[in-house]
Amino acid sequence: MNRKLPFHYGWIVVLAGTLGMFVSLGCGRLTLGMLLPSMGRAVGLNYAEMGLISTANFVGYLLAVLLVGRLVARLGLRPTIVAGLALVAASLSAIAAAQGFVSILVLYFLTGLGNGASFVPLMIIISHWFHPRARGRASGFLMIGASVAMIASGLAVPAVNAAFGDAGWRLNWLGFGLSCIVVGALAGLLLRNRPADLGLEPVGSAESAAVSPPSGLGLGRLVAHLGTIYWIFGFVYATYVTFIVTTMVSERAFDEIAAGHFWALLGLISVPSGPVFGAISDRFGRRAAMIAVFTMQGLAYVLVAAALPDPAVLFSIVLFGLGAWAIPPIMAATVSDYMGLERAVRTFAWVTVMMGFGQMMGPAVAGVLAEWQGSFVGGYSLITGLALLAVLLVALLPRLPRSR
């Protein structure tokens, strides 16, 4: 099959993974930030309820991640991914008919289940197709799908809301759901579990040396260390993407169209974040890349936490976007480097459970703080401190031999 292509089929798998990430993380998670203001007004949601809807998504995500290792062992990577994408598409479409807080909460919980069931195997399937020397860059390309969903929501949501008024948020949910059906089906058709299925070797396997796990640190401690870093990422990124648009609209008096343009700008800037920092991690090491990302994100959070003029919001979005989706592919590559492919799915699932707890806690804590304080300043201050803690924890990771 690959002989008819001018390039390795692994890059087709990357394309399929990018499409899958558009559905799983992009539509299944990141569109919420744009839809919350209009949906909140129409349904009468307060800040705490908005945070709980986001948290319900992450509870579902967490539940799926806890089970995904067994699902992959029984069904395989590709069927698990397809099932997860189908659940995301169906639940997003159903939210269009939701009548209130409880129904939205339940349906978005189901979206989280689909998100978790597809996200972990999407990240790991790349490790089967690419050797460590190219693994970070290839995994990073998947995150472009999430960026495209952000751009689409930033441009489409305000336009649809302006054209259809109070019905706009329902039409937006339905549009994203139907788009996910088409894109998810295409991803499922293109995906393959392993190169051996097509009689191929992984990309770069002939030119790279094997990477040995580090010595001097117990396996359990290493996994806990990685899990704590990933927990912080989940907490801080989920808080920012859930509430940055609401912050602009409710606290900075941006109109929805202007806020949508900022959101689309964030999506556009974030497009190269995965592949660029993935390539940096391949070349200079996983630790160096993660330290750079968490440093930029900490600066992004402090800019919106401080009482600075509105241009600071633009700088915050630029800084966040530059490294927005770099941590997941780097973490997936790091886990595969340390643990090997046989243990990668279960180990990455475990650290992703930790990230799931972070994603679940972040918006809920920030939403309650905002309801109590009347603004999101406390939430942004909290995630600033956590990002700085992540820099320290990454610096303390055992050195991993470079993949070259």
N, C-alpha and C positions, 0 to 999 in steps of 0.2 A: 504493500500500500504506500509506504514511504518512498519507494523508488519512483513513483510518478510525481513526487513533489520536489521542488528545487531546494527544499529545506527540511530539517528534521521534523517529524510529526509532533515532537515535544512542544513546538511552538504553536501548533494547532490546539494542543491541550491547554497551553497558556491562554489562547484566545477564548476557548470554552470556559476556562476558569474565570477570566475577566467578565464574560457575560454572566456567569453564575454569581459573581460578586456584585454585579449591578443589581441582581434580584435580592440576594441574601443580605448583604450589608447595606447596599445603597437604598433600595426601595424598602427593604424590610426593617431598616432602622433609621437611616439618616434623613429621609423625607419628613419624619415626624417634626423636626425642628421648624420647618417651613409651614407645616400644616397646623401646628399648635395654636398660634394666635387666632386664626379665623375659626377653627373648630372650637376653641375655648370660648370665644364670644358667642357662637351659635348655640352651643350646648350649655353654657353657663359654668365653665370649669374655673376653679380657683387655682392658685399656684401649687398648692399641695396636691390637688387632684391631677394636675398636669404631670407633676413629678411621679405620682403613683402609676399613671398610665405608662410612662417610660419604664418604671421599675417592673411593672407586670411583664413587659417585653423581655426584660433581662432575667426575670424568674423563669420564664419559658425557655429562654436561651440556656440558662444554667442547667435546667432539668434535662434538656436535650444533650448538652455536652457530657453530663454524667452518664448518659446511656449510649453515646455515639460509638464508643469503643466496641461495645457488644454488637451494636447494629452493623458496624463495618465488618466485624468478624463473621457475622452471620450472612449479611447481604452483599458485602463488597463495597468499595469506595463509590463507584459510579451510581449504583441503585440508591444508596443512602443519600447522595447529593441530590439526585433527581426527586426523591420523595420530599426532602426538605424544601427544595425550590417550589414544588407544587403546593405545599402547605402555605408558604409565604404568599404565593399568588392568590390562592383561594381566600385566605383570611383578609388580605388587603382589599380584595373586591367586596367582601362581606361588610367591612367597616363602613362602606358607602351607605349601607342601609341601617346602620346603628342608630338607636333612638336616645341614647343617654350615656352617662359616665360608666355604668356597670357593663353594658354591652360592648362599649369600646375597650374597656379594661380586659374583658374576657377574650375578645378577638385579637387584641394586640399581644396578649399572652400566647395565643396560638401562633402568631407571627414570629414570636421569639423562639418557639419550639422549632419552627422551620428554619429560622436563621441559624440556630445552634447546630441542627442536624446537617446543615449544608456547609457552614463556614469551616469547621475543623477539617473535614475530609477534603474540602477544596484546597486548603493550605497544604495539607500533607501530600496530596496526590502529585504536587509539583516536585516534591523531594524524590519521588520514584522516577521521575522523568529527567532530573537534572542532578549532575554531580555537585558536590559542595562548592566547586570553583564558580559555578554559574547559578547556584541555587538561590542566593539572596536576590539577585537581579530578576530572575524568572518569577519568583514568588511576588516580588514587588509589582510586577506588571498587573497582577490580578487586582490590585487595589485601584487601578484606573477605573474599573467598573463602578466602584463606590463614588469616585469623583464625578463621573458622568451623570450619575443619579442626582448628585448635589446640584450640578449645573442645570439639569433638566427641571428639578423642583424649584430652584431659584428663579427660573424664567417662566415656567408654566403656571405655578401655583398662584402668584399675584395676578397674572393675566386672566386665568379662569375665574378667580374670585371677583375681579373687577367686572367681568362679562356676565356672571351668573349670580352675583350677590350671595345671599345666605345659602344657596344650593351649591356654591362653588367648591366648598371643602369636600362634599360628597362626590362630586364629579372628579375631583383630583384623586381621591382614594381609588375610585373605580378605574380611572385612567392608568394609574400606576399598577393596579392589580392586573388589568388586561395586558399591559405591556410586559409584565412579569411572566404571564403565561406564554407569550410568544418567545421572549428571550430565553426563558428557562428551558423551553422545549428544544431550542437550537443548541443550547449548551449541553443538554443531555445527549443529543445526537452526536456531538463532536467528541465528547469525553471518552477516554480509554483508561483503564485502571493502571496498566504498567506497560513499559516498552516491550517486554517479552511477549505480550499479547499480539504484537505486530511483528515479532521477530527482530526487534531493534535493541540497541544498547542505549543507556541514558546519555543525554547530551553531555559531552565533555569527559566521559568516563575513560577514554583512552589517553587523556593527557593530564589527569589529576591524580595525586596521591591520596590515599585514604587518610582521614583525620582521626586520630586516636582520642578517646575521652581523656580529660585532665586527671591527674593523680593528686592525692593529698586532700581530697574532699569527699565525704561520704555521698553516695548517690541520693539518699533522702534529703540531706541538707542542700545539695545542689538544686534538686527539683523545687524545694521550698523557697530557695533563694530566687530562682527564676519566676516562681509563682507569685512571690511578693512584688517583684518588679512589674509583672503583668497585671496584678491586682491594681497597682497604682495607675497604670495606663488606663485600665477600664474605668476607674473612678473619675479621673480627670478629663479624659476625652468625652465620656458620656455626659458629664455635667456641662461641658462647653457646648457641644453640638446640640444638646437639648434646649438650652436656654439662651444662646447668644442672639437668636432672632427675636425671641420674646423680650430680651433686654433692650435691644435696639428699638423695638416698637413701643414697649410699655414704659421704659425708663429714659430713653434717649429721644423719644418723640419722632423717630423715623416713621415715614409712611411705609405701608407694606410693600409697595413696589420698590422703593429704595432699599429696604431691608432684603428683599428678594435678590436685587442686583448684587448686594454685598455677599449674600449666600452663594450666588452663582460664581462670584469672583473667588470665594473660598474654594469652591469645587474646581475651578479652572487652575488655580495655583497649586492645588493638591494633586493634580494629574501626574506630574513626574515624581511625587514624593516617594512612592513605593519603589519604582525601579532605580531611581537615583541613589537613595540611601541603601537599597539592597546591594547595588554595585559597590558603593562605598564600603559596606560591610564585607563583601567578598574581597575587596582589595586591601583595606586597612584594619579589618577585624570587626567582629560584631559589637564589642564593647565601645569602641570609638564611635561607631555610627549611632548607637543608642544614647550615648552621652550627649552627642550633638543634638539629637532630636529632643530629648527631655529638656535640655537647656533652652532651646528655642521656644518650646511650649510653655515653660515656666515664665519666660518673658512675655509671651502672648497673654497669659492669664493675669499677670500683674498689671498690664496695660488697661484691662477692663475692670480690674478691682480698684484701681486708683481713680480719684475724681479728676480725670484729665479731659480736655476738650474732645469733641467727636472724632477728629482725625486719628486719635489714639485707637479707636475701634478699628479703623482701616489697617493700621500697623499691626494690631493684634491679629486680625484675620490673615494678613500676609504671613506673619511669623508662624501661626498655627498651621496654615495651609502648606507651607514649605516642607513640613515634616509630618503632615496629618496622618498618613496611613503607612508610615515607615515601620512602626514597631511590630505589628502583627507578622509581616513577612520575615523580618529579621529574627523575631522570636521563633517562628516556625523553623527557619534555617538553623538557628542556634540549637534548638532541641534535637533536630535531626543530626547535626554535627556531633553533639555530645552523646546521644543515645543510640545512634544507628537507626536504620529504617525499620527494623523489626519492632523496636520499642517506641518509635516516634509517635504513632497514632495515640496510644494510651497516655504517654507522657505529655504530649501537646494537649490532649483532652484535659488532663489533670491541671496543667497550668492555666488552661482556658477556663476551667471552673473557677479558679481564683480571679481571673479577669472578669468573669461573669458576676461574681460577688461584688467586685468593684463597680461594674456597670450598674448593678442593681442598687447599690448603696448611694452612688454619687448623685444622681438626679433626685432621689428621695430626700437625702440630707439637704441638698441645695434648695429644693423646693420648700421644705419645712423652714429652713433658715430664712428664705425670702419672705415666706408668709409671716414669720415672727418679726423680722427686721424691716419689712416693707421694701426690700431691694435685694439684689443678688450679690452685693459687695462681699458679704460674709462667705458665700459659696466660692466665689472666685479667689478670695484670699486663701481659703483652705486648699484649693487645688494648686495654687502657686507653691505653697509649702510642700505639698506632696510631690510635685514635679522635681523640686530641689532634692528631696529625699531619694527619689529614684536615681538621680545623677550619682549620688553617693553609693547606692546599692549596686548600680551597674559597675562603678569603678572597683568595687570589692569582689566582683566575679572572678573566678580563676581564669587565668589566661588560656584562650583556645588557640591552638595552632592555626595559622592562616591557611585558607583553602586554596592552595596553589602549589 
